């Protein structure tokens, strides 16, 4: 056993090197904030940032549509008729379903 220990270079037998090496191993693999966890968190963060950008674009679109509907009575009537099947009192609505 002593022969094996003597074959190791003195730099690697140093107490401070061993302590730093063990600390590094602990932080990289066994700690709650290890490398794998950090990679997962970074992936999740980028995914959430992408979805945030998507929803911010959708909010802008909805606000533009809302502004258009509030200012244009003809567009409001068109959407009410097409999407919500609303009608005037003297009209009949026929729904055509394509098969």
N, C-alpha and C positions, 0 to 999 in steps of 0.2 A: 504494500500500500504506500509506503514511504517512497519507493522508487517511482511510482506513478505520480505522486505529489511533486517529486523533484523534477519530473519531466515537464511540468507546467511552467511556462515562463513566469518570472517573478512579478511582472506587471499584472498578470491575471490572478495572482494569489494575494494581491493587495486588498486590504479590508475595504477601502473606499471604492475600489473598482467593483468588488463583489456586491457591496451595498447598493451602488448605483445600478448595477446590472439587474439585481433582484427587484429594485424599485421600478425600473423600466419594464421588466417582464410583468410585474404586478399591474402597472398602469395600462399596459397594452392589452392584456388578456383577461385579467380577473376583476378589475375594478368595475363599478357600476357604470362608469363613463368610458368603457373600453372602445377600441377602434370600431368594432362591428356596430355597436350602439350608435356611435357618432355617424357612421356611414348611413345607417337607417334613418336617423334624424335628419341628416342633410337631404336625403332622398325625399322624405316626407315634406320637408320645408319647401323644396323646389316644386313639388306637386301642389302644395297649397298656394304657393305664389302664382303658379299657372292658373289654378282655378280662380284665384282672386282677380287676376287680369281678365279672365273670361267673364266673370260676373260683373265686373266694372263696365265692360263693354255692353253687356246686356242691359244694365241699368241705364246707360246713356241712350240705348236704342228705345227702351220703354219710355223714358222721359221725352224723347223726340216724338214718339207715337202719341203720347198723352197730349203734348202741346199741339200736335196736328189735329187731334180729335177735338180738342177744346175750341180751336179756332175755325175749323171747317165743318159746317153743318152737313154738307153733302157727303163727306167722307164718313162722318158719324152715322148717318143714315145707311150708307152702303155697308158698313161693317155690322151694324145692328141687324140688317136684313140678311146678310150672308152668314154671319157667324152665329147669331143668336135667334135666327128665324123669326124675327119680329115682322109685323105687317101692319098696314093701316086697316081701319075698321071695314072698309068696303072692298078689301082684297082677299084673295084666296092664295094660300101658299102650297105649292106642290114640291115635294122633295123627290128628286131623281137620284136613285142609287145605281151606280155603275157596278156591274157584276163581272 
